[in-house]
Amino acid sequence: MLTFDHYLTPATLDDAFDALDGVPGARIVAGATDLLPWARDGRAGDVHLSALVDVSRIAELRGVSLAHGRIRMGAATLISAFQNDPLLQKQAPVLGCCAVWFADDQIREQATVGGNLVNASPAGDSQPALLTMNTHVTLARRENGRILERTLPLSEFIVGPGQTLRQPHEIMTRLELDALPGYGAAFEKVGHRRSMVISTVCLAALVKLDGTKRRIEDVRIAIGAVGPVPERLDDVEDFLTGQMPASGSLRDAAEMAVSRVRSRSRQAYRREVLVNFVERALISAFAHAGLAIQRLPKESGHV
């Protein structure tokens, strides 16, 4: 059970820092979709907090814009914007592919992108998609009455299950990520159940063909839920870049991903799934980019 003494809704960052400074033990929330599951019996047990500080109404934490080839997204942007925001639909198609698999309609209308990153669940669905877009996150703190910011790559921000480089009383304010119009995109996910699936393996892929439509100009692949942190498959990307897209090279690239499984459970299963997901996601992403590639017949297991 979760109980708390105060529920505060600051309208500005200064108000939020006032609340954090004024109520020891206060916890920052935005969508709060992970809070009750965390506090229920069997996870954290009974939890009492002095205050919840809801930052979702702070204007500068909302909104999406585009400048100089980079998207700027407020940390309190709803996951539903991945599907519904016209700018993201055009400039960040992989986010829409990801959102289809993110919980359900109600949670997408409540959960925020910043919350999904700060919670740092190994199964966080948005993380691989955002990694493929070279996302940086900005954190704000207040010192001597001044609000100071620092920015770091998402690839460095998450350091372990539930662990990030966010310091106490820091608030994630925004994300900045590559705008990638014209890229083919795909997202794959599997979990223990069909409804409200928590990822056992998830993967995002982006591809771009050169002007001749015969060679791979850029490819980006990121995985989650198979190790302590999400990660890019840099070696697979390097292997494929510059090649002619063909079923054989995609199968070879997929096999390279096996060693990335470092989870504590169901390793053989995750290896099998990951190899198939890499291959299938690449084929789907190339199809999205306008190139059909026939998948090779399935061979024996990849475990």
N, C-alpha and C positions, 0 to 999 in steps of 0.2 A: 504494500500500500504506500502511496505517496501523499504526504501532507506538507503544507508550507504555511508560513505566517503572513506573507505579503506577496501580492502579484502586481508588479510594477510595469508600466508601459511608457517608457521614456520616448519623447518625440525627437530628441537630438542626441548626438554622441556625448555631448557634455552632460546631459541629463542621465544618460546611461552610466557614465563614469561616476557621477554623483551617487547613483543608486548602489553601485558596486562598492564605493568607498564608504557609504553610510550604513550598509547592512553587511556585517561580516558573514561569510558563508553563503552569500547570494550566488545563484547559478544563472548564467546567461542561457536564454532559449530564444528560438525564432518560430519555427513550425512546431517544435516540441513533439514530433511524431515518434521519436525514439525514447522519450522520457518515461512514459508509463510502462512500456515493455521492459525497460531497464530496471524500474523500481518494483516491478511485481515480484511476488514471492517466488523464490527459486532462482532469481537473478541477483538483485541487490537486497532483497528482503524488504522490510519496512524502512522507508526513507523519510526523514523529516528535514526540510530545508528552511532556512530563515526567510528566503525570498526567491522568487523567480523574476528575473529581469528580462522581459520580452522586448527584443530589439526590432521586431518585424515592422514596427510603425515608423522607424527612422527613415526619412526620405532618401538620404544619401546612400542607404544600403539597398535601394531598389533601383530598377531600371536597367535597360540594355542600350548601348550605343556602339558606334563604329567609327574609328579614326585611324588612318595610316596603316591599314591592313590588320588592325588588332581590334577585337571585340572587348568592350568594357562592360562587366556585368556586376551589379550589386550583389553582395553576399546573401541578402535576404530575398533574392529573386526566386520565385516558386519553380519547382521542377516542371510544373505544367507549362511554363513558358518555353521549355525545350521543344514542345510540340506546337504551341500556339503563337509564339512571337514571330512575326513575319521576317524580321532581321535574322533571327536564329535559324529559321527554316531555310533561308537562302545561304547564309554564311557559315552555318555550323550544322550540316545535316546529320552528323553522327550523334548529336545530342538528341535529336528527335527519335532516331533509331533506339537509343538507350531508354528514353522516357516510356516507350511502349511497354517495356519490361519492368518499369519501376512501380512496384506495388499496385495500387489501383487508382481510379480517378479521384476519389476523395483525398487520399494521401498525397497525390501529386499536386492537389490544390492547396495543401497545407505545408508540405515539406519544402525546405529551402536548400539551395545548392551549397551555401556555406555550412549549414548544419550537417549535411551529408559528408562534407570533408572534415569538419572539426571532430565529428564523432569517430572518424577513422576506423570504421568497421572494415575488417578484411573483405567483407562481402558487399561493400558500398558500390552500387551500380554505376554511379556517375563518375567514379574515379578513373577507370580505364578510358572512358570517352574523353574526359578532360585532359588526361595525359597525352593523348594523341594530338591535342591542339596546343601543346607547349604552354600550358596554363601556368601563370604566376598568381600567387595570392598576396593580398596586402592586409597587414595587421596593424591596428591602431592601439595606442596606449596614451595615457595622460601623465605628464610629468611636470611638476611646478606650474600647473595651470595651463600647459600647452599640450595639444594633441600631436603626437609624433607617430610617424608611420614607418614600417619596414616592409619590403617586398622580397619574396623568395619563390623559387620554382616549386610547383606542386610536387615534383619528383623528390624534393628534399623535405617538404613540409610534413609528410606522414612518415613516421619512423618505426612504427610497430602497431600491432593490434590495439586500437583505442589510444594510441600515443601520437602526438604531434609536437611540433616546435612552438606551438602557441603557449605563451607565458600567462600566469595568473593575471587577470584583469586586462588582458588583451582581447580585442574584438576584431574578428575578420570583417573587413569592410567591403572588399571587392575582389573580383577576379579579372585578369586580362589574358586573352587567349587569341591564337591565330584565327583570322578569318579565312575560310577555305571554300569559297564558292567553286562549284564545278567538280569537286572531289566526289568519287564514289564512296559510299559509307555503308557499314554493316555493324550489327551488334548481335552477339550470341550470349545466351545465358541458360543454365540449367540448375535446378535445385531439388530439394527433397520432395516437394509437392507442387502441384500445378497452380494452386491459388496462393497469392501473396508469397511467391517463392523467395526464399533467402538463398543467394547464389552459392552453389558448390564450385562452379566455374563461370566466369563471365569474361567477355573479350570484345574489344572495339577495334575496328579496322577502317583505315582511310587509304584510298589509292588515287593517283592522278597519272594519266597517260600523257606522253609528249605530243607535240603537234602532229606527228604522223599517225598517232593512235596505235603505234606498233611496239613502243617500249615504255617501261615503267619509269616515269619521271620522279615520282615520290610515293612512298608507301610508309604507313605508320600503323603499328599494331601495339596494343597494350592489353594486359591481362589483369584479372583480379580474382581473389578468393582461392588461389592456389598456393599462396605463400603469405608471409606476415605483412607485406605491403604490396600495393599494385605496382606494376613496372612495365616499361616499354621493352619490346623484343628488338633491341638494337641490332643484334647480329642477324636476325631474320630480315630486318629492313635493309641492312647493308647488302645482304646476299641478293635480294630481289631488285634493288634499284639499278636501273640501266638494262635489265634483262627484257627479253620479249616475254610477255605474259603467256604462259602455257601450262597445261595441266601438270606436266611432269615437274616443272620448277616449283609450282605451288605445293605439290606433294612433298618435294624435298625440303622446302622451307618449313612446312608444317612439322616434319619430323625433327627439325632442329629445336623445337619448343619443348620437347619432352623433359629436358633437364631443369626447366623452370619450376616444376612442381616441388614445393617444399613444405606443404601443409603437413600437419601431424596425423591426419586421418585420411583414409580412402585414397591413398596415393596412386595405386594402380588404376583405379577408376578415373581419377582426375587426369592422369597422363593420357589415357585413351580418349577422353572427352576433349582435352586440350588440342591434341593433334588434329582431330576431326574438326574442331571449331576453327582453328587457324585456316585450314584448307577451305572450309565452307564459307567462312566470313570473307576471305579474299575473293572467292568466286562470286559471292553476292555483291561485294563492293565493286568489282569490275563490271558486273551486270548493271549496277546502278550508274556506273560511268559510261555505259553504252557498249560494253564488249562482252559477248557471251563466250564463256569457256566451259567446255565439257569436263565434268569431274571424272577422274579415273575410277575404275571399279574398285570397290573396297577390298583391301588385302587382309591378311591376318592381323591380329591385334598389335597395337603399338605400345604394349606395356613392357 
